[in-house]
């Protein structure tokens, strides 16, 4: 019996994983941001981006709503809100 070999793994860049979100989404309040970039570093889907204070945002096409960004934010500038469907 032959088994197909997958030459490369799947990627979230091709599959919009945001549809897997678990009824919550991050809200970047952008009031107390200190631009530490911890939210960017912790995101397992690499969907948080921004460079300077109060410019950070997430891409809803890829965010799964894990809450990692809110958990590591030292300024508590990110909150998780119920998803409106």
MARBA-3410 file (N, C-alpha, C, O; in Angstrom, 1 decimal):
85
0.8,-1.2,0.0,0.0,0.0,0.0,0.9,1.2,0.0,1.8,1.3,0.8 ~ 0.6,2.2,-0.9,1.3,3.4,-1.0,0.6,4.5,-0.2,-0.6,4.6,-0.2 ~ 1.4,5.3,0.5,0.9,6.4,1.3,1.4,7.7,0.7,2.6,7.8,0.5 ~ 0.5,8.6,0.5,1.0,9.9,-0.1,1.9,10.6,0.9,1.6,10.6,2.1 ~ 2.9,11.2,0.4,3.8,12.0,1.2,3.5,13.5,1.0,3.4,14.0,-0.1
3.4,14.2,2.1,3.1,15.6,2.0,4.5,16.3,1.9,5.3,16.2,2.8 ~ 4.7,17.1,0.9,6.0,17.7,0.7,6.2,18.9,1.6,7.3,19.2,2.1 ~ 5.1,19.7,1.9,5.2,20.8,2.8,4.0,20.8,3.7,2.9,20.5,3.3 ~ 4.1,21.3,4.9,3.0,21.4,5.8,2.1,22.5,5.4,2.4,23.4,4.7 ~ 0.8,22.4,5.9,-0.1,23.5,5.6,0.3,24.8,6.4,1.1,24.7,7.3
-0.2,25.9,6.0,0.1,27.1,6.6,-1.1,28.0,6.8,-2.0,28.0,6.0 ~ -1.1,28.7,7.9,-2.2,29.6,8.2,-2.3,30.8,7.2,-3.3,31.5,7.1 ~ -1.2,31.0,6.5,-1.1,32.1,5.6,-2.0,31.8,4.3,-2.5,32.7,3.7 ~ -2.2,30.5,4.1,-3.1,30.1,3.0,-4.5,29.8,3.5,-5.5,30.0,2.7 ~ -4.6,29.3,4.7,-5.9,29.0,5.3,-6.3,30.0,6.3,-5.6,30.2,7.3
-7.3,30.8,6.1,-7.7,31.8,7.0,-8.3,31.2,8.3,-9.4,30.8,8.3 ~ -7.4,31.2,9.3,-7.8,30.5,10.5,-8.7,31.3,11.5,-9.1,30.8,12.5 ~ -8.9,32.5,11.1,-9.8,33.3,12.0,-11.2,32.8,12.1,-11.9,33.1,13.0 ~ -11.6,31.9,11.1,-13.0,31.3,11.2,-13.0,30.3,12.4,-14.1,29.9,12.7 ~ -11.9,30.0,13.0,-11.9,29.1,14.1,-12.0,29.8,15.4,-12.0,29.2,16.5
-12.1,31.1,15.4,-12.1,31.9,16.6,-13.2,31.4,17.6,-14.3,31.0,17.2 ~ -12.9,31.5,18.9,-13.7,30.9,19.9,-14.6,31.9,20.6,-14.6,32.0,21.9 ~ -15.4,32.7,19.9,-16.4,33.6,20.4,-15.8,34.8,21.1,-16.6,35.6,21.8 ~ -14.5,35.0,21.1,-13.9,36.2,21.6,-12.9,36.8,20.7,-12.3,36.0,19.9 ~ -12.7,38.1,20.7,-11.7,38.7,19.9,-11.0,39.8,20.7,-11.5,40.3,21.6
-9.7,40.1,20.3,-9.0,41.2,21.0,-9.5,42.5,20.6,-9.8,42.8,19.5 ~ -9.5,43.4,21.6,-9.7,44.8,21.3,-8.5,45.6,21.8,-8.2,45.7,23.0 ~ -7.8,46.2,20.8,-6.6,47.0,21.1,-7.1,48.4,21.5,-7.5,49.2,20.6 ~ -7.2,48.7,22.7,-7.7,50.0,23.2,-6.9,51.2,22.7,-7.4,52.3,22.5 ~ -5.6,51.0,22.6,-4.7,52.0,22.1,-4.7,53.3,22.9,-4.7,54.4,22.3
-4.7,53.1,24.2,-4.7,54.3,25.1,-3.4,54.3,26.0,-2.8,55.3,26.2 ~ -3.1,53.1,26.5,-1.9,53.0,27.4,-0.8,52.2,26.8,0.2,51.8,27.5 ~ -0.8,51.9,25.5,0.2,51.1,24.8,1.6,51.7,25.1,1.9,52.9,24.9 ~ 2.6,50.8,25.4,4.0,51.2,25.6,4.9,50.7,24.5,6.1,50.8,24.5 ~ 4.3,50.1,23.5,5.0,49.6,22.3,6.1,48.6,22.6,7.2,48.6,22.1
5.8,47.7,23.6,6.7,46.7,24.0,6.8,45.5,23.0,7.8,44.8,23.0 ~ 5.8,45.4,22.2,5.7,44.4,21.1,5.5,43.0,21.7,5.7,42.0,20.9 ~ 5.2,42.8,22.9,4.9,41.5,23.5,3.8,40.8,22.8,3.8,39.6,22.6 ~ 2.7,41.6,22.4,1.6,41.0,21.7,2.0,40.4,20.4,1.5,39.4,20.0 ~ 2.9,41.1,19.7,3.4,40.6,18.4,4.2,39.3,18.6,4.0,38.3,17.9
5.0,39.2,19.7,5.9,38.1,19.9,5.1,36.9,20.3,5.5,35.7,20.0 ~ 4.0,37.0,21.1,3.3,35.9,21.7,2.3,35.3,20.7,1.9,34.2,20.9 ~ 1.8,36.0,19.7,0.8,35.6,18.9,1.2,34.3,18.1,2.1,34.4,17.3 ~ 0.5,33.2,18.3,0.8,32.0,17.6,0.5,32.0,16.1,1.1,31.2,15.3 ~ -0.3,32.9,15.7,-0.7,33.0,14.2,0.0,34.2,13.5,-0.2,34.4,12.3
0.8,34.9,14.3,1.5,36.1,13.7,0.6,37.1,13.0,0.9,37.6,12.0 ~ -0.6,37.3,13.7,-1.6,38.2,13.1,-1.6,39.6,13.8,-2.5,40.4,13.4 ~ -0.7,39.8,14.7,-0.7,41.1,15.4,0.5,41.9,14.7,1.6,41.4,14.6 ~ 0.2,43.1,14.4,1.2,43.9,13.8,1.1,45.4,14.3,0.1,45.8,14.8 ~ 2.2,46.1,14.2,2.3,47.5,14.6,3.8,47.8,14.9,4.5,46.9,15.2
4.1,49.0,14.9,5.5,49.4,15.2,5.6,50.4,16.3,6.4,50.3,17.2 ~ 4.8,51.4,16.3,4.9,52.5,17.3,3.7,52.4,18.3,2.7,51.7,18.1 ~ 3.7,53.2,19.3,2.7,53.3,20.3,1.3,53.5,19.6,1.2,54.3,18.6 ~ 0.3,52.9,20.1,-1.1,53.0,19.6,-1.3,52.7,18.1,-2.2,53.3,17.5 ~ -0.4,51.9,17.6,-0.6,51.5,16.2,-0.8,50.0,16.0,-1.0,49.5,14.9
-0.9,49.3,17.1,-1.0,47.8,17.1,-2.4,47.4,16.8,-3.4,48.0,17.3 ~ -2.5,46.4,15.9,-3.8,45.8,15.5,-3.7,44.4,15.2,-2.6,43.9,15.1 ~ -4.8,43.7,15.0,-4.7,42.3,14.6,-5.5,42.1,13.3,-6.3,42.9,13.0 ~ -5.2,41.0,12.7,-5.9,40.6,11.4,-6.9,39.6,11.8,-6.6,38.5,12.1 ~ -8.2,40.0,11.7,-9.3,39.1,12.0,-9.4,37.8,11.2,-10.0,36.8,11.5
-8.7,37.8,10.0,-8.7,36.7,9.1,-7.9,35.5,9.7,-8.1,34.4,9.4 ~ -7.0,35.8,10.6,-6.1,34.8,11.1,-6.2,34.7,12.7,-5.7,33.7,13.2 ~ -6.8,35.6,13.4,-6.8,35.5,14.8,-7.8,34.4,15.3,-8.9,34.4,14.8 ~ -7.3,33.6,16.2,-8.1,32.5,16.8,-8.8,32.9,18.1,-9.5,32.1,18.6 ~ -8.4,34.0,18.6,-9.0,34.5,19.9,-8.5,33.8,21.1,-9.2,33.6,22.1
-7.2,33.4,21.0,-6.6,32.7,22.2,-6.4,33.6,23.4,-6.3,33.0,24.5 ~ -6.3,34.9,23.2,-6.1,35.8,24.3,-4.7,36.0,24.8,-4.4,36.6,25.8 ~ -3.7,35.4,24.1,-2.3,35.5,24.5,-1.9,36.9,24.5,-1.1,37.4,25.4 ~ -2.3,37.7,23.5,-1.9,39.1,23.4,-2.4,39.9,24.7,-1.6,40.7,25.2 ~ -3.6,39.7,25.1,-4.2,40.4,26.2,-3.5,39.9,27.5,-3.3,40.7,28.4
-3.1,38.7,27.6,-2.5,38.1,28.8,-1.1,38.7,29.0,-0.7,38.9,30.2 ~ -0.4,39.0,28.0,1.0,39.4,28.1,1.2,40.9,28.1,2.3,41.5,28.4 ~ 0.1,41.7,27.8,0.2,43.1,27.7,0.5,43.7,29.1,-0.4,43.7,29.9 ~ 1.7,44.3,29.3,2.0,44.9,30.6,1.1,46.2,30.9,1.0,46.5,32.1 ~ 0.6,46.8,29.9,-0.2,48.0,30.1,-1.7,47.7,30.2,-2.5,48.6,30.4
-2.0,46.5,30.0,-3.4,46.0,30.0,-4.2,46.8,29.0,-5.4,47.3,29.3 ~ -3.6,47.1,27.9,-4.2,47.9,26.8,-5.0,47.0,25.8,-5.6,47.5,24.9 ~ -5.0,45.7,26.0,-5.7,44.8,25.1,-6.7,44.0,26.0,-6.4,43.5,27.0 ~ -8.0,44.0,25.5,-9.0,43.3,26.2,-9.7,42.3,25.3,-9.7,42.6,24.1 ~ -10.2,41.2,25.8,-10.9,40.3,25.0,-12.4,40.5,25.1,-12.9,40.6,26.2
-13.0,40.7,23.9,-14.5,41.0,23.9,-15.2,39.9,23.2,-14.7,39.2,22.4 ~ -16.5,39.8,23.5,-17.3,38.8,22.9,-17.4,39.0,21.4,-17.5,40.2,20.9 ~ -17.4,38.0,20.6,-17.4,38.0,19.2,-18.9,38.3,18.7,-19.8,37.7,19.2 ~ -19.1,39.3,17.8,-20.4,39.5,17.3,-20.5,38.9,15.9,-19.7,39.2,15.0 ~ -21.4,37.9,15.8,-21.5,37.2,14.5,-22.7,37.6,13.8,-22.9,37.1,12.7
END
